[in-house]
Amino acid sequence: MISPASRQKPKALRPGSRIAPIAPASPGKEDRIAAGKRELERLGFSVAPQRAMSPQGYFTGSPDERRSEFLDALSDPSIDALIATRGGFGSVYLLEEGLPDRLPPVKPLIGYSDLTTLQIYLWQKHRWPTFYGPMLAAALDHGWGVVNGCDLSSFQRALTIGPGYALDCLGEPVTAGSASGVLLGGAMTLVEATLGTPWELDTTDAILVLEDRGMKPYQVDRVLLHLKHAGKFKNVRAIVFGDFPECEPPVPNSPSVRDVVRRILAPLEIPIVFGAPIGHSSRPMLTLPLGAPVRLTAEGQGTLEILEPTVRP
């Protein structure tokens, strides 16, 4: 397992903490971004003004604009945390020319989907924990505890100081058991896309999170088999899968995503839970502290115990 001493911990958020919106990928709709900001403000946080950029196709701005926005938010002493506006595609371009070898002190970075690339990079290169959770125009704009919204308890517990805690995975076991490790992963196709890069995700001793949307079961099969052939499941302790919305079988009675997961991964004989509301989900999205030591128990609906806070006072 990763040595606890190698992990950096950002400061916990408190009422009045100032959060900077960043847009490292695709542009979000202004009304949805504004709705997400209001939800953070209802929790007592302050939201900094968003930097204006000139959209370029499916990117919020040029790579230099997006990279500068990210680095400036990290360097600004008045900013306590960063949250993405939405995913889409483009975060990898922040890494095209590389980020500085030495970054400012760690701050919470919140987001999912395309943010997976940046989150994996920060873990692999700097041992920064990040938070796989809602974005301003993706889940937060819908609110707390509602369809297409986000889960309030897991968001607050992940980002505020306190003892360890447990999350109900609200899924079902594929293979039963219990295992401990470091929580890592994200959007499955973006985990796959790190293969062969300098920031390829090291899954040794991980409790691996994999989720995605809009894929046919045979496409999930292809990605899982690629990850298997690349050795990414060899030393994994356990796996938590999302519920893979919009991934229904194209032909009635043909294999589902869950069937594919069982066929490829059950022989590993490690605990696996399928169907958790993480990342792309129509159910209230859980916020997961990536980089935290956790224990997954694949019984009932599955339980993920966060063994220590990912933030410090």
C-alpha positions as CSV (number, residue, x, y, z in Angstrom):
1,M,0.0,0.0,0.0
2,I,1.1,3.6,-0.6
3,S,2.9,4.9,2.4
4,P,0.7,7.4,4.4
5,A,3.7,9.7,4.6
6,S,3.8,10.1,0.8
7,R,0.3,11.4,0.6
8,Q,-0.3,15.2,0.8
9,K,-3.4,16.4,2.5
10,P,-5.2,19.7,1.6
11,K,-6.9,21.8,4.3
12,A,-10.4,21.1,5.2
13,L,-13.2,23.4,3.9
14,R,-15.1,25.4,6.4
15,P,-18.0,27.9,6.2
16,G,-16.7,30.9,4.3
17,S,-14.1,28.9,2.4
18,R,-13.6,30.3,-1.1
19,I,-13.9,27.9,-4.0
20,A,-12.7,28.8,-7.5
21,P,-14.5,27.4,-10.6
22,I,-12.2,26.0,-13.2
23,A,-13.0,24.9,-16.8
24,P,-10.2,22.6,-17.9
25,A,-12.3,20.8,-20.5
26,S,-15.6,21.7,-22.4
27,P,-17.7,24.8,-21.8
28,G,-20.7,24.6,-19.5
29,K,-24.0,26.4,-19.9
30,E,-24.1,29.6,-17.9
31,D,-27.4,29.0,-16.3
32,R,-26.3,25.6,-15.1
33,I,-23.0,26.9,-13.7
34,A,-24.9,29.6,-11.9
35,A,-27.2,27.0,-10.4
36,G,-24.3,25.0,-9.2
37,K,-22.7,28.1,-7.6
38,R,-25.9,28.8,-5.7
39,E,-25.8,25.3,-4.2
40,L,-22.3,25.8,-2.9
41,E,-23.3,29.2,-1.5
42,R,-26.2,27.6,0.3
43,L,-23.7,25.4,2.1
44,G,-21.9,28.6,3.3
45,F,-19.0,28.6,0.8
46,S,-17.9,31.6,-1.2
47,V,-17.5,31.1,-5.0
48,A,-14.9,33.2,-6.8
49,P,-15.7,34.8,-10.1
50,Q,-15.0,32.6,-13.1
51,R,-12.3,33.6,-15.6
52,A,-13.6,34.6,-19.0
53,M,-12.2,32.6,-21.9
54,S,-12.9,32.4,-25.6
55,P,-14.4,29.0,-26.5
56,Q,-12.6,27.0,-29.2
57,G,-14.8,24.3,-30.6
58,Y,-15.5,21.8,-27.8
59,F,-12.9,23.5,-25.5
60,T,-13.7,26.2,-23.0
61,G,-10.6,28.1,-24.2
62,S,-7.1,27.6,-25.5
63,P,-4.8,25.1,-23.7
64,D,-2.8,28.0,-22.3
65,E,-5.9,29.7,-21.0
66,R,-7.1,26.6,-19.3
67,R,-3.7,25.7,-17.9
68,S,-3.2,29.2,-16.5
69,E,-6.6,29.3,-14.9
70,F,-5.8,26.0,-13.1
71,L,-2.3,27.1,-12.0
72,D,-3.4,30.6,-11.0
73,A,-6.2,29.2,-8.8
74,L,-3.7,26.9,-7.1
75,S,-1.3,29.8,-6.5
76,D,-3.9,32.3,-5.3
77,P,-3.8,32.4,-1.4
78,S,-7.4,33.5,-1.3
79,I,-8.6,30.3,-2.9
80,D,-9.2,27.3,-0.7
81,A,-10.4,24.7,-3.3
82,L,-11.1,24.2,-7.0
83,I,-14.2,22.8,-8.6
84,A,-14.7,22.1,-12.3
85,T,-17.6,23.6,-14.2
86,R,-18.1,20.4,-16.2
87,G,-16.3,17.6,-18.0
88,G,-16.6,16.9,-21.7
89,F,-13.1,16.7,-23.1
90,G,-9.9,18.7,-22.8
91,S,-8.3,18.3,-19.4
92,V,-5.4,16.2,-20.9
93,Y,-4.3,19.3,-22.8
94,L,-3.2,20.9,-19.5
95,L,-0.6,18.2,-19.5
96,E,0.5,18.5,-23.1
97,E,3.4,20.8,-22.2
98,G,3.6,19.6,-18.7
99,L,2.7,21.2,-15.4
100,P,5.5,22.5,-13.1
101,D,7.6,19.9,-11.3
102,R,6.8,21.8,-8.1
103,L,3.3,22.9,-7.5
104,P,1.9,25.3,-4.9
105,P,0.5,23.7,-1.6
106,V,-2.2,21.1,-2.3
107,K,-5.8,22.2,-2.4
108,P,-9.0,20.2,-2.9
109,L,-9.8,19.6,-6.5
110,I,-13.4,18.4,-7.1
111,G,-14.8,16.9,-10.3
112,Y,-15.4,13.7,-12.3
113,S,-15.6,12.4,-15.8
114,D,-12.9,14.2,-17.9
115,L,-11.3,15.5,-14.7
116,T,-10.1,11.9,-14.2
117,T,-7.0,12.6,-16.3
118,L,-5.9,15.5,-14.2
119,Q,-6.8,13.7,-11.0
120,I,-4.6,10.7,-11.9
121,Y,-1.8,13.0,-13.0
122,L,-1.8,14.8,-9.6
123,W,-1.8,11.5,-7.8
124,Q,0.9,9.8,-9.8
125,K,3.2,12.8,-10.0
126,H,2.5,14.6,-6.7
127,R,0.6,12.2,-4.5
128,W,-2.3,14.7,-4.3
129,P,-5.6,13.3,-3.1
130,T,-8.6,14.6,-5.1
131,F,-12.3,14.4,-4.9
132,Y,-14.4,12.4,-7.4
133,G,-17.6,14.3,-7.1
134,P,-20.1,16.8,-8.6
135,M,-19.3,19.8,-10.8
136,L,-21.1,23.1,-11.1
137,A,-22.9,22.3,-14.3
138,A,-23.0,18.5,-13.8
139,A,-25.0,17.3,-10.7
140,L,-24.5,20.4,-8.5
141,D,-26.9,22.4,-10.7
142,H,-29.7,19.9,-9.9
143,G,-29.2,20.1,-6.1
144,W,-28.8,17.6,-3.3
145,G,-30.5,14.3,-2.9
146,V,-32.5,14.5,-6.2
147,V,-32.5,12.8,-9.6
148,N,-29.3,13.8,-11.5
149,G,-28.1,15.6,-8.4
150,C,-25.6,14.8,-5.7
151,D,-25.3,13.3,-2.2
152,L,-24.8,16.0,0.5
153,S,-23.5,13.8,3.3
154,S,-20.6,12.3,1.3
155,F,-19.7,15.7,-0.1
156,Q,-19.5,17.3,3.3
157,R,-17.7,14.3,5.0
158,A,-15.0,14.2,2.3
159,L,-14.2,17.8,2.4
160,T,-14.5,18.7,6.1
161,I,-12.4,17.4,8.9
162,G,-13.7,14.6,11.0
163,P,-13.1,10.9,11.8
164,G,-13.3,8.1,9.3
165,Y,-16.8,7.2,8.0
166,A,-18.6,4.7,5.9
167,L,-20.5,5.0,2.6
168,D,-23.3,2.7,1.4
169,C,-22.4,1.8,-2.1
170,L,-26.1,1.2,-3.0
171,G,-24.9,-1.5,-5.5
172,E,-24.7,-5.3,-5.4
173,P,-21.8,-7.7,-5.0
174,V,-20.4,-9.4,-8.1
175,T,-18.0,-11.3,-5.9
176,A,-18.2,-11.1,-2.1
177,G,-15.4,-10.3,0.4
178,S,-13.6,-7.5,2.0
179,A,-10.3,-5.7,1.2
180,S,-8.4,-2.6,2.1
181,G,-6.3,-0.3,-0.1
182,V,-6.0,3.1,-1.6
183,L,-9.1,4.5,-3.4
184,L,-8.1,5.3,-7.0
185,G,-9.6,5.4,-10.5
186,G,-12.4,7.4,-12.2
187,A,-14.0,7.3,-15.6
188,M,-13.1,4.0,-17.1
189,T,-12.2,5.1,-20.6
190,L,-10.0,7.9,-19.2
191,V,-8.2,5.4,-16.8
192,E,-7.6,3.4,-19.9
193,A,-6.3,6.4,-21.8
194,T,-3.4,6.8,-19.2
195,L,-1.9,3.6,-20.4
196,G,1.5,4.3,-21.9
197,T,1.7,7.9,-20.6
198,P,4.1,9.2,-18.0
199,W,1.2,9.4,-15.6
200,E,-0.2,5.9,-16.2
201,L,-2.2,4.9,-13.1
202,D,-0.4,2.5,-10.8
203,T,-3.2,0.3,-9.5
204,T,-1.1,-1.8,-7.1
205,D,-2.9,-2.3,-3.8
206,A,-5.8,-0.1,-5.0
207,I,-9.5,-0.2,-4.4
208,L,-10.2,0.7,-8.0
209,V,-13.2,2.9,-9.0
210,L,-14.4,2.4,-12.6
211,E,-17.5,4.1,-14.0
212,D,-18.7,5.5,-17.4
213,R,-21.8,6.1,-19.5
214,G,-23.1,5.6,-23.0
215,M,-21.2,2.5,-23.8
216,K,-22.4,-0.8,-25.3
217,P,-21.6,-3.8,-23.2
218,Y,-19.1,-5.0,-25.9
219,Q,-17.3,-1.6,-25.6
220,V,-17.0,-2.1,-21.8
221,D,-15.7,-5.6,-22.6
222,R,-13.0,-4.2,-24.8
223,V,-11.8,-1.7,-22.2
224,L,-11.8,-4.2,-19.4
225,L,-9.9,-6.7,-21.4
226,H,-7.4,-4.0,-22.4
227,L,-6.9,-3.1,-18.8
228,K,-6.5,-6.8,-17.9
229,H,-3.9,-7.4,-20.6
230,A,-2.1,-4.2,-19.4
231,G,-1.8,-5.8,-16.0
232,K,-4.0,-3.2,-14.3
233,F,-6.0,-5.8,-12.4
234,K,-3.1,-8.0,-11.3
235,N,-2.5,-6.4,-7.9
236,V,-5.8,-4.6,-7.4
237,R,-7.4,-5.3,-4.0
238,A,-11.0,-4.7,-4.9
239,I,-13.2,-2.9,-7.5
240,V,-16.2,-0.6,-7.3
241,F,-18.2,-0.1,-10.5
242,G,-20.7,2.7,-11.2
243,D,-24.1,1.9,-12.6
244,F,-23.2,2.6,-16.2
245,P,-26.3,4.6,-17.4
246,E,-27.2,4.5,-21.1
247,C,-25.3,1.2,-21.5
248,E,-28.2,-1.2,-22.1
249,P,-27.6,-4.2,-24.3
250,P,-28.3,-3.5,-28.0
251,V,-30.1,-6.8,-28.5
252,P,-32.7,-8.2,-26.0
253,N,-31.3,-10.9,-23.8
254,S,-27.7,-10.3,-24.8
255,P,-25.1,-9.7,-22.1
256,S,-25.4,-6.6,-19.9
257,V,-22.4,-4.6,-18.5
258,R,-22.8,-6.4,-15.2
259,D,-22.6,-9.7,-17.1
260,V,-19.4,-8.6,-18.8
261,V,-17.9,-7.5,-15.5
262,R,-18.7,-10.9,-13.9
263,R,-17.3,-12.9,-16.8
264,I,-14.0,-11.0,-17.0
265,L,-13.3,-10.2,-13.4
266,A,-14.9,-12.8,-11.2
267,P,-12.0,-15.1,-11.8
268,L,-9.8,-12.6,-9.9
269,E,-11.5,-13.6,-6.7
270,I,-11.4,-10.1,-5.2
271,P,-14.3,-8.2,-3.8
272,I,-16.3,-6.4,-6.5
273,V,-19.4,-4.2,-6.1
274,F,-21.4,-3.1,-9.2
275,G,-23.9,-0.3,-9.5
276,A,-22.8,2.4,-7.1
277,P,-24.0,6.0,-7.8
278,I,-20.6,7.4,-8.6
279,G,-19.7,9.8,-11.5
280,H,-22.2,9.4,-14.3
281,S,-25.4,8.4,-12.5
282,S,-29.0,9.6,-12.4
283,R,-29.0,8.9,-8.7
284,P,-27.6,11.4,-6.2
285,M,-23.8,11.2,-6.9
286,L,-21.5,10.1,-4.1
287,T,-18.3,12.1,-3.5
288,L,-15.3,9.9,-3.2
289,P,-11.9,10.9,-1.7
290,L,-9.4,9.5,-4.2
291,G,-6.1,8.7,-2.6
292,A,-7.6,7.9,0.8
293,P,-7.1,4.5,2.6
294,V,-10.4,2.6,2.4
295,R,-12.0,-0.8,3.0
296,L,-14.5,-2.2,0.6
297,T,-17.0,-4.8,1.9
298,A,-18.9,-6.5,-0.9
299,E,-21.9,-7.7,1.0
300,G,-25.5,-6.5,0.8
301,Q,-25.4,-3.2,-1.1
302,G,-21.7,-2.8,-0.5
303,T,-19.9,-0.6,2.0
304,L,-16.9,1.7,1.5
305,E,-15.2,2.7,4.7
306,I,-13.0,5.8,4.5
307,L,-10.4,4.9,7.1
308,E,-9.0,8.4,7.7
309,P,-9.8,11.9,6.6
310,T,-8.3,13.1,3.3
311,V,-8.1,16.6,4.6
312,R,-6.3,18.2,7.5
313,P,-7.4,20.9,10.0
